[in-house]
Amino acid sequence: MKEISITDIKGIQIGQAEDEKAGTGCTVILCKEGATAGVDVRGGGPATRETDLLNPINMVQQIHAVMLSGGSAFGLDAASGAMQYLEEQGCGFDMQVAHVPIVCGAALFDLSVGDAHVRPDKKMGYQACVNSESLPFQQGNHGAGTGASVGKLLGFDKAMKSGIGMYGLQSGDVQVAAVTAVNACGNVVDYQTNEQLAGVYLKELQKMMSYEEALAQMENLRKLQDGNTTIACVVTNAKLDKAQCTKIAGIAHNGYARAIHPVHTMSDGDTIFVLSTNEVEVMPDVVGILATEVIATSIRNAVLHAEGAYGLPAHKDIVKE
């Protein structure tokens, strides 16, 4: 196996735009020729767009973009910018009177950092698409990960900075890559070493708490901190139908479980999309295994590339200490 970028997969573009001062942004994964897609939503507080049409029983078989954004439900508006961009490119379903691009999306909550009144909108979504034409993908405090944070089990005042990460693998001719914006309520660990990378942080003690330690202090809580959600898109060149894409999305959540402790809480809206460009024949389980791996590693990369911001320390800051 070898490591790849998401843009090594034929027909895929990825672009980002952000407002660093406001602490929010968006990331778009474009497939202008269309891609078979599926989705699996596991968290208890999702903010999503056009997920029902990905149900295998429904008519639409291919989509043209996935928009991951900050801004909570407000940020879903960024997908409209992708629709405009794709229409201008002549992409979408030909309905004779117009081409109608299908853009799915999910948003995370980042209103607690920066300016809560500035969110990804149609203009920012459009700019992310334009940026996909020439700018390289950046991990950390970029795109949908600009205002992302983790470790909010005991409140936002003990959170750490996270971001967006990407990782891809190729095994033979099969390519699988993931991009993940990590805004979890729980802590992030390196599943290969079990090292705590980011999470509940006690500034006065300069100490990170394990989620087990935090759990001991959660017994008297009646509600977790609102405003979380980890959102991701897995892209593969494997030939998959809608039902298989949906199943792979569910399997890929194992990558969340490996890297985020705890995961899929009532205050997370954890969502994974899967896009297939349908080029290589392969057993779907191979894709599921690789998807789990690239999701877990993209989460790790999101945290390792994050920079401290908005009063929140990042992994890099803790290591320096």
N, C-alpha and C positions, 0 to 999 in steps of 0.2 A: 504493500500500500504506500501511497505517497500523498503528501499534503497538497491541496489545491485551493484556489480562490473560488468564490461563488461565480465570478465572471469567466472562469474557465469552462463553464457549462454553456454550450452553444445557445445563443438566443437570449441570454439573460443579461440585463443591465441593472445596476444598483446605484442609487443616488441618494444624497442626504442634503438637508438644509436645516439650519438652526438659528435661534436667537440666543446667543450665549449669555447675554446680560439678563434676559428674562428667564433663562433656565429651561428651555423647551426646544423641541425640534421634531423632525420626521425623517423616516427612511423608507424609500420605495424600491420594491423589487419588480422590475418590468419584464414582461415576456410578450413582446409586440405581436408575435405570430400566434399567441395563445398557448396555454398550458392546461393540462388536466389538473384538477385541484381537489383538495379535501381539507377538512379542518376538524380540530378537536378542542373543545373548550372545557377546562376542568375546574377553574377557579370559581369562587362563589360570587364575584362582583365584576363580571366582564363588561367592557365597552367595545362593541363590535359592529361591523357593517357587512352586509351581504353574506352572512354565514349560512342562512337557511337555504340559499340556492345551491350550496355545496353538498347538501344532502343528496346521496346517490339516487333517490327516487325522483328528484326534480330535473327539469328539462335541460338547463344549461350544462354543457359538458366541459367548456374551457373558459378560463378567465385570462385577463391581460395584465393584471398588476395586483400586488399586495402592498398596502400602505400601513406601515407601523408608525405610530405617532405618540407624542406626549399630549398633554392638554386635557386629559380625561375625555369625557364624551364630547367636549367641544372640539377636540383634536381630530375627530372623525371627518371633519370638514376638509382636511388635507387631501382626502381621496378625490374630492371634486377637482382639485388641481391636476391630478393624474388623469382624470377623465378628459379634461380639456386638452391636455398634452397629447394623449393618445388619439383623440378625435382629429386633432390637427395633423397627426402622422398618418391618418387614414386607417387606424387600427380599430378593431371592434367588430361586432356582428353587423353585417350589411342588412339593414332593415329597409332598403330602397330609399327611404326619405332621409336616412342618416345612418352613420356608423355608430354603434353603441358599445363602447368599451365596458367590460365588466371589471370593476375594481373592488376587491375585498379589503377589509382593514380591521385593525384593532388598535386601541389606545390605552396607554398607561397613565397613571395619575402622577403628575409632577408639579401640581399647583402649590405645593408646600415650599418650593424653592423659587428664587427669583421673583418674577412678577406674575401673580396668579391671574391677572387680567390680559396677559398676552399668551395666546395659544397658537399651535399650528393651524393655518387656515388654507383656503384654496390657493392663495398666492404662494405660500411656503411650499405646499405640495407640488405645485407646478415647477417651482425653482428646483426642488429635489430632482424632478424628472430631467430638467435641463442639465443639472449638474452630473447626471448619470452619463452624459455624453462625453465628458472630458475629465472630470475630477476623480481621483482614486478614492476608494472606500477607506474611511478612517475609523479605528476602534476607540473605545473610551467615551469621552464627553462630546459625542457628536450625534447628529441625527436624533432618533428617538431616545437615545441614551443620554442626551445632554443634561437632563434634570433627574436622571434615575438614581435611586438610592436603595439600600438594603439594610436589614437588621433593625426592623421597627417593632419587634415583639414587645418591647417595654416602652415604646413611644418614639416619636420622631427625633427627640432631643438626643437619643442614643444611637441614631442611624449613622451609616457610613455611605460614602459616595460610590456609586457603581456607574455603569455605562452600557455601551453596546459592543458586542463581540461577534466575530465571525470565525468559522473553521470549516474546512472541507477535506474530504478524503476521496481518493480514487483507488479502486480495487479492480484490476484488469481494465475493462472498458467502462465500468460502472462508476459514476461520479455522484457524490452526495455532499451537499454543503448546507450550512445553516447560519443564519444571522439572528441574533437574540438580543433584545433590549431588556436588561435585568433590573427590575424595580420591585424586588420581592420583599414581602414582610419578613421572611426568614433570613437565616445566615447562608453564606455561600462557602462551600468547602471544595477542596481539590479531592475528587473522589478517588484518585489513584493513590494519594498519600494520606488522606483524611485531615490535611492541614486546613485550619480555619483561615480563609482568605479575607473575608469581610463579614460584618454582622453587628450585633449589639456591642457598642463600644462605650466604655466608661472613661470619659475624658479625664476625670479627676485621678483615676488610678492608672491611666494610660494602658488599659487592659481590655481585651476583647473577651466577651463571654461566649461560651458554647451555648447552643440552643437548649441543651439539657440544664445548664445553670440558669438560663433565662426562664425555663419552664417552671423551675422551683419558685420563682417570683411571680408567676402568672396565675397562681391558684386563686387569688382573690380578684383577678380582673374579670369583668363582665363582657368586655368587648376588646378586640384587637384594634390597633391603629388603622384607621381608614386610609385608603389611597395607596394601593400597591400595584401588582400585576406584572408578570413577565410575559412578553410577547415575542413570538419567533416565526420564522419562515424557513422551512426545509425545501431545498431545490435539488432535483435529481434528473439525470438523463435516462433513467430506467423507464421502460414502458409500463404504465400503471393506468388502470381505469379509476373512475371516481370513488368507487367503493374501496379499492386498494389504497388510494391516496388517503382516504378517511381513516382506514385502519393504521396506516403508517404514522399518521398524525397522533393517533392514540398511543402507539408504541413509543414514539419519540418523547412522550411525556416521561418515560423512564429516565431520560436524560435530565429532566428537571429534578426528578426524585433523587438522582445521584448527587446533584450539585447544590440543591437548595434544601435546607433543613429549618423548619418544616416547610412543606410546599402545598399548594392548592387549598389554602385557608379560605374562610368565608370572606376575608377582605382582600383576597387576590382575585384577579380576573384572568388567570393563566390560560393562554391560547396559543396553539401551534397550527400554522397553515403548512400544507405540503403542495408543491408544484412539480409536475412531471412534464418534461419536454418530449418524452416518448421516442427515444432513439435506440435504446439497448434492451434486448431481451434478458431478463434475469429473474430469479426467484424473489418474490416480494419480501420474504423474510431477510434476505441479504440487505435490502434497502433499509428495513426496520432496524437491523443491528447497527448499520453504519449511521443511521439517523440518530439513534440514541447516543452514540459516541460523539458525533459532531455537535449535537445540542449541548451535552455536558461540557465539552471543551470550549464551545463558544461562550458559555456562561463564565467559565474560568477566565477566558481572554477579556471579557467585558470588565471584569473586576481588576485584573492585572494592568489593564491599559487606562483605567480611570484615574483622573487627577482630582485632588481635593478641591472642593468648590462649595459655595453657598453655605459656608460654615461647617461643612461635613468633611471629615478626614477620609482619605482613600487608602487602599492597601499600601500604596507606595509610601505614604506618610508614616504608617505604622511600622513598616520595615525599617525606615530611617531611624525611628525611635529605638 
